Amino acid sequence: MDSIDCAKQRIREIIAGSRVPEDPRHAENTLKWLFRLEPQADPALQIAALAHDIDRAVETRKVRREDFTDYNEFKAAHARNGAAILREILDKCGVATSVADEACRLGTLHEVGGDLRSDLLQDADSISFFEVNMPLYYQREGWEETRRRCSWGYRRLSGRMKKIARRLTYDDEALTRLLKEAIRQACLKD
């Protein structure tokens, strides 16, 4: 097994143990969206897509929302922590320094973007939240928190991905209404 395959396998093993039930599917779905946005995505982007939320699966090192008063500070700490966990995996698997450095840089930026590559990852992660995570997030967090999270997530989408998000529907019509309300709220803040 080569170093890239080793890293991907280890990331998947760790995420499979997450207490957040949608994490394994979200990781794979983020990778799927990355390939839709960039069919020639290189190994660093692929690894970052799979591992971007890995800190949620490592309970002893997990960044907790309740430890932060500011949501964006929480998300930044989550991204930095995940990149640190990823670095250890990539080093153990012997991934080339240039690929490891870029995967970790992208992991650190997956919540905020800032350049073409990290923007791609942010878009893939964001649209995957709506496609995969939102229904289970709603079950755990309720209407108001899910609406707030969806509004926050919609605002960070690129224009291209906002169009896709506006077309999303769910089997549960209440979720579709919730998303539409969150999008309206996000548009009012812009």
C-alpha positions as a Markdown table, in Angstrom:
| # | Residue | x | y | z |
|---|---|---|---|---|
| 1 | Met | 0.0 | 0.0 | 0.0 |
| 2 | Asp | 1.4 | 3.4 | -0.9 |
| 3 | Ser | 1.5 | 6.3 | 1.5 |
| 4 | Ile | -1.6 | 8.1 | 0.1 |
| 5 | Asp | -3.7 | 5.0 | 0.3 |
| 6 | Cys | -2.4 | 4.4 | 3.9 |
| 7 | Ala | -3.4 | 7.8 | 4.9 |
| 8 | Lys | -6.9 | 7.6 | 3.3 |
| 9 | Gln | -7.5 | 4.2 | 5.0 |
| 10 | Arg | -6.4 | 5.4 | 8.4 |
| 11 | Ile | -8.5 | 8.6 | 8.1 |
| 12 | Arg | -11.5 | 6.4 | 7.2 |
| 13 | Glu | -10.9 | 4.1 | 10.1 |
| 14 | Ile | -10.7 | 7.0 | 12.6 |
| 15 | Ile | -13.8 | 8.7 | 11.2 |
| 16 | Ala | -15.8 | 5.4 | 11.3 |
| 17 | Gly | -15.4 | 5.6 | 15.0 |
| 18 | Ser | -17.0 | 9.1 | 15.3 |
| 19 | Arg | -19.9 | 9.5 | 17.8 |
| 20 | Val | -21.4 | 11.9 | 15.2 |
| 21 | Pro | -23.3 | 9.3 | 13.1 |
| 22 | Glu | -23.2 | 11.3 | 9.8 |
| 23 | Asp | -19.4 | 11.9 | 9.9 |
| 24 | Pro | -18.3 | 8.9 | 7.8 |
| 25 | Arg | -20.9 | 9.6 | 5.1 |
| 26 | His | -20.1 | 13.4 | 5.3 |
| 27 | Ala | -16.4 | 12.7 | 4.7 |
| 28 | Glu | -17.1 | 10.6 | 1.6 |
| 29 | Asn | -19.8 | 13.0 | 0.3 |
| 30 | Thr | -17.4 | 15.9 | 0.7 |
| 31 | Leu | -14.8 | 14.0 | -1.4 |
| 32 | Lys | -17.6 | 13.3 | -3.9 |
| 33 | Trp | -18.4 | 17.0 | -4.2 |
| 34 | Leu | -14.8 | 17.9 | -4.5 |
| 35 | Phe | -14.5 | 15.6 | -7.5 |
| 36 | Arg | -17.6 | 17.2 | -9.0 |
| 37 | Leu | -16.1 | 20.6 | -8.5 |
| 38 | Glu | -12.5 | 19.6 | -9.5 |
| 39 | Pro | -12.3 | 16.2 | -11.3 |
| 40 | Gln | -8.5 | 16.4 | -11.3 |
| 41 | Ala | -8.3 | 17.0 | -7.5 |
| 42 | Asp | -4.8 | 16.0 | -6.4 |
| 43 | Pro | -4.0 | 13.8 | -3.4 |
| 44 | Ala | -3.6 | 16.8 | -1.0 |
| 45 | Leu | -7.1 | 18.0 | -1.8 |
| 46 | Gln | -8.5 | 14.5 | -1.6 |
| 47 | Ile | -7.0 | 13.8 | 1.8 |
| 48 | Ala | -8.2 | 17.2 | 3.1 |
| 49 | Ala | -11.7 | 16.5 | 1.9 |
| 50 | Leu | -11.8 | 13.1 | 3.8 |
| 51 | Ala | -10.1 | 14.4 | 7.0 |
| 52 | His | -11.6 | 17.9 | 7.3 |
| 53 | Asp | -13.8 | 17.0 | 10.4 |
| 54 | Ile | -11.5 | 14.3 | 11.8 |
| 55 | Asp | -11.2 | 16.0 | 15.2 |
| 56 | Arg | -14.8 | 15.1 | 15.9 |
| 57 | Ala | -13.9 | 11.4 | 15.8 |
| 58 | Val | -11.0 | 11.8 | 18.3 |
| 59 | Glu | -12.9 | 12.2 | 21.6 |
| 60 | Thr | -9.8 | 12.9 | 23.7 |
| 61 | Arg | -8.8 | 15.8 | 21.4 |
| 62 | Lys | -12.1 | 17.0 | 20.2 |
| 63 | Val | -12.8 | 20.8 | 20.2 |
| 64 | Arg | -16.1 | 21.4 | 21.9 |
| 65 | Arg | -18.6 | 24.1 | 20.8 |
| 66 | Glu | -19.5 | 24.9 | 24.4 |
| 67 | Asp | -15.9 | 26.0 | 25.1 |
| 68 | Phe | -16.3 | 29.0 | 22.8 |
| 69 | Thr | -18.6 | 32.1 | 22.9 |
| 70 | Asp | -18.0 | 32.9 | 19.2 |
| 71 | Tyr | -19.0 | 30.3 | 16.6 |
| 72 | Asn | -16.3 | 31.3 | 14.1 |
| 73 | Glu | -13.6 | 31.0 | 16.8 |
| 74 | Phe | -14.9 | 27.5 | 17.5 |
| 75 | Lys | -14.8 | 26.6 | 13.8 |
| 76 | Ala | -11.2 | 27.9 | 13.5 |
| 77 | Ala | -10.1 | 25.9 | 16.5 |
| 78 | His | -11.8 | 22.8 | 15.1 |
| 79 | Ala | -10.0 | 23.2 | 11.8 |
| 80 | Arg | -6.6 | 23.7 | 13.4 |
| 81 | Asn | -7.1 | 20.7 | 15.7 |
| 82 | Gly | -8.1 | 18.5 | 12.8 |
| 83 | Ala | -5.1 | 19.6 | 10.8 |
| 84 | Ala | -2.8 | 18.7 | 13.7 |
| 85 | Ile | -4.4 | 15.2 | 13.9 |
| 86 | Leu | -4.1 | 14.8 | 10.2 |
| 87 | Arg | -0.4 | 15.8 | 10.3 |
| 88 | Glu | 0.3 | 12.8 | 12.7 |
| 89 | Ile | -1.5 | 10.4 | 10.3 |
| 90 | Leu | 0.3 | 11.7 | 7.3 |
| 91 | Asp | 3.7 | 11.5 | 9.0 |
| 92 | Lys | 3.0 | 7.9 | 10.2 |
| 93 | Cys | 2.0 | 6.9 | 6.7 |
| 94 | Gly | 5.1 | 8.5 | 5.2 |
| 95 | Val | 3.2 | 10.9 | 2.9 |
| 96 | Ala | 5.6 | 13.3 | 1.1 |
| 97 | Thr | 6.2 | 16.5 | 3.0 |
| 98 | Ser | 4.8 | 18.7 | 0.2 |
| 99 | Val | 1.5 | 16.7 | 0.0 |
| 100 | Ala | 1.2 | 16.6 | 3.8 |
| 101 | Asp | 1.9 | 20.3 | 4.2 |
| 102 | Glu | -0.7 | 21.2 | 1.6 |
| 103 | Ala | -3.3 | 18.7 | 3.0 |
| 104 | Cys | -2.9 | 20.2 | 6.5 |
| 105 | Arg | -3.0 | 23.8 | 5.1 |
| 106 | Leu | -6.2 | 23.0 | 3.4 |
| 107 | Gly | -7.6 | 21.4 | 6.5 |
| 108 | Thr | -6.8 | 24.5 | 8.5 |
| 109 | Leu | -8.6 | 26.6 | 5.9 |
| 110 | His | -11.6 | 24.4 | 5.2 |
| 111 | Glu | -14.0 | 26.5 | 7.2 |
| 112 | Val | -12.9 | 29.9 | 5.8 |
| 113 | Gly | -11.4 | 29.3 | 2.4 |
| 114 | Gly | -9.3 | 32.2 | 1.1 |
| 115 | Asp | -7.7 | 30.8 | -2.1 |
| 116 | Leu | -8.9 | 28.7 | -5.0 |
| 117 | Arg | -8.0 | 25.4 | -3.5 |
| 118 | Ser | -9.3 | 26.0 | 0.0 |
| 119 | Asp | -12.5 | 27.6 | -1.5 |
| 120 | Leu | -13.1 | 24.3 | -3.4 |
| 121 | Leu | -12.8 | 22.4 | -0.1 |
| 122 | Gln | -15.0 | 24.9 | 1.7 |
| 123 | Asp | -17.7 | 24.6 | -1.0 |
| 124 | Ala | -17.6 | 20.8 | -1.0 |
| 125 | Asp | -17.8 | 20.6 | 2.8 |
| 126 | Ser | -20.6 | 23.2 | 2.9 |
| 127 | Ile | -22.9 | 21.7 | 0.3 |
| 128 | Ser | -22.3 | 18.2 | 1.9 |
| 129 | Phe | -23.6 | 19.6 | 5.2 |
| 130 | Phe | -26.9 | 20.4 | 3.5 |
| 131 | Glu | -27.0 | 17.2 | 1.6 |
| 132 | Val | -25.9 | 14.8 | 4.3 |
| 133 | Asn | -25.6 | 16.4 | 7.8 |
| 134 | Met | -28.6 | 18.6 | 8.1 |
| 135 | Pro | -31.4 | 16.1 | 8.7 |
| 136 | Leu | -29.4 | 14.5 | 11.6 |
| 137 | Tyr | -28.2 | 17.8 | 12.9 |
| 138 | Tyr | -31.9 | 18.9 | 13.1 |
| 139 | Gln | -32.8 | 15.8 | 15.1 |
| 140 | Arg | -30.0 | 16.6 | 17.6 |
| 141 | Glu | -30.2 | 20.4 | 17.7 |
| 142 | Gly | -33.8 | 21.4 | 16.8 |
| 143 | Trp | -35.3 | 24.0 | 14.5 |
| 144 | Glu | -33.7 | 27.2 | 15.7 |
| 145 | Glu | -30.1 | 26.0 | 16.0 |
| 146 | Thr | -30.4 | 24.2 | 12.6 |
| 147 | Arg | -31.7 | 27.3 | 11.0 |
| 148 | Arg | -28.9 | 29.3 | 12.4 |
| 149 | Arg | -26.3 | 26.8 | 11.3 |
| 150 | Cys | -27.8 | 26.5 | 7.8 |
| 151 | Ser | -27.9 | 30.3 | 7.5 |
| 152 | Trp | -24.2 | 30.5 | 8.5 |
| 153 | Gly | -23.4 | 27.7 | 6.1 |
| 154 | Tyr | -25.3 | 29.2 | 3.2 |
| 155 | Arg | -23.5 | 32.5 | 3.5 |
| 156 | Arg | -20.1 | 30.9 | 3.1 |
| 157 | Leu | -21.1 | 29.1 | -0.1 |
| 158 | Ser | -19.8 | 30.4 | -3.5 |
| 159 | Gly | -22.4 | 31.8 | -5.8 |
| 160 | Arg | -22.3 | 28.6 | -7.9 |
| 161 | Met | -23.0 | 26.4 | -4.8 |
| 162 | Lys | -25.7 | 28.8 | -3.5 |
| 163 | Lys | -27.7 | 27.9 | -6.6 |
| 164 | Ile | -27.4 | 24.2 | -5.9 |
| 165 | Ala | -28.4 | 24.7 | -2.2 |
| 166 | Arg | -31.5 | 26.7 | -3.2 |
| 167 | Arg | -32.6 | 23.7 | -5.3 |
| 168 | Leu | -32.2 | 21.1 | -2.5 |
| 169 | Thr | -35.3 | 19.4 | -1.1 |
| 170 | Tyr | -35.8 | 16.7 | 1.6 |
| 171 | Asp | -38.3 | 13.9 | 2.0 |
| 172 | Asp | -39.3 | 15.6 | 5.2 |
| 173 | Glu | -41.0 | 18.8 | 4.0 |
| 174 | Ala | -40.3 | 20.5 | 7.3 |
| 175 | Leu | -36.6 | 20.3 | 6.5 |
| 176 | Thr | -37.1 | 21.8 | 3.1 |
| 177 | Arg | -39.1 | 24.7 | 4.7 |
| 178 | Leu | -36.3 | 25.1 | 7.3 |
| 179 | Leu | -33.6 | 25.3 | 4.6 |
| 180 | Lys | -35.7 | 27.9 | 2.6 |
| 181 | Glu | -36.2 | 30.0 | 5.8 |
| 182 | Ala | -32.4 | 29.8 | 6.6 |
| 183 | Ile | -31.6 | 30.9 | 3.1 |
| 184 | Arg | -34.0 | 33.9 | 3.4 |
| 185 | Gln | -32.4 | 34.8 | 6.7 |
| 186 | Ala | -28.9 | 34.5 | 5.2 |
| 187 | Cys | -29.9 | 36.8 | 2.3 |
| 188 | Leu | -31.2 | 39.4 | 4.7 |
| 189 | Lys | -27.9 | 39.5 | 6.5 |
| 190 | Asp | -25.9 | 39.9 | 3.2 |
